[in-house]
Amino acid sequence: MPRRVFEGRVERLWRSCSEMGLDSTAIVSFDGSDRANLYYLTGFTGSTGVLVVAGEHRVLLVDGRYAEQASGESAVPVMGVGSGLLRAAVGLLSDLGCRSVGLNFDRVSLSVARRMESQGAFELRDVSSLLKGLRRRKAPEEVSAIERACALAEEALRRALSRARPGMREVEFEAILQFEVRALGGEPAWGSFIVASGPRGSMPHGRASAREIGLEEVVTVDFGVRVDGYVCDVTRNFCFGRVPFRMAEVSRAVMEAHLSSLELLRAGASAKELFLRAQEVLKGFGLSDHFVHSLGHGIGLDVHEDPLLSGESEHVLEEGDVVTIEPGVYLEGLGGVRIEDDYLVLEGGFRRLSRFWDEPVTVLE
């Protein structure tokens, strides 16, 4: 993304911190602990660094492993540190006379926070909600990246399905799908995809196993692709041969719940009401007790972001939210079906970002 995009984000961060009465903030990432925010604000894709923002002072501190990379990527001036990255960051904050430092308590470990407090004479304050708010509304370039991730995911899955055969182990199919994602130029959005066949489909997070995929078994595939830092998150179902009658009923119910919840999807809608709509539809099929997770969640640089679409959520959808809609039904000993797509929330409705198929279960001959 253009340098100005990152510069604008840092400026918005600083304005928000100033409104909170802070004289500085530090985004601290060790071994990927806050990698997403570090990238969001600087463009640096490494796992370890400290961004210090205090008035006109904006600097990214990195150790020797990342000095060259950060210099080529970061929209913020880079300071190389031989060792003692955290000590150097605390020293800089102290030199700048900072007395109140914003820190992402959701990502910084307690041990790191305590080290900062012991080394510096300043108060640490939580800015995790502020950061979530900054990242929630997606700009056009962010939506474009997610949409490209969706398109790549769809093509990767098409290719993987063309190579799928009955008797193939779940882990073999997952390996093929991961390969196709990378061959097309994307990155897997997380380590191990969900591939759950037959009775294993009753586990919503059933990671790929050595189980062989049989005929007339529904296979649920939940996976994501990362493009330019941004992820998609989709779930599809397929079957070799005829879909068993009971699973066909379940798939129709899940599809109806998905489509019905979309009738409410727009800016200003209650996230909780969307969840309750899907639950109500499934109740009509006698399946609501088998819908055991939220209806969806925000996506962006992370796979799970605000807003949350659940029965306890207090979120109200906003224009620019990118969310998943993913109702599912899971029957122990029989299997499960989940249908997940990604949507951009608009003032008067939504735009679907993932476009692969509309059938709840794709039948492969």
Secondary structure, DSSP 8 states (H G I E B T S, - for coil): --HHHHHHHHHHHHHHHHHTT-SEEEEEESTTTTHHHHHHHH----S-EEEEEETTEEEEEEETTTHHHHHHH-SS-EEEESS-HHHHHHHHHHHTT--EEEE-TTTS-HHHHHHHHHHSSSEEEE-HHHHHHHHHS--HHHHHHHHHHHHHHHHHHHHHHHH--TT-BHHHHHHHHHHHHHHTT-EESSSS-EEEEGGGGGSTT-B--S-B--TT-EEEEEE-EEETTEE--EEEEEEES---HHHHHHHHHHHHHHHHHHTT-STT-BHHHHHHHHHHHHHHTT-GGG--S-SEEE-SSSSSEEEEESTT---B--TT-EEEE--EEEETTTEEEE-BEEEEEETTEEEE---S---SSEEE-
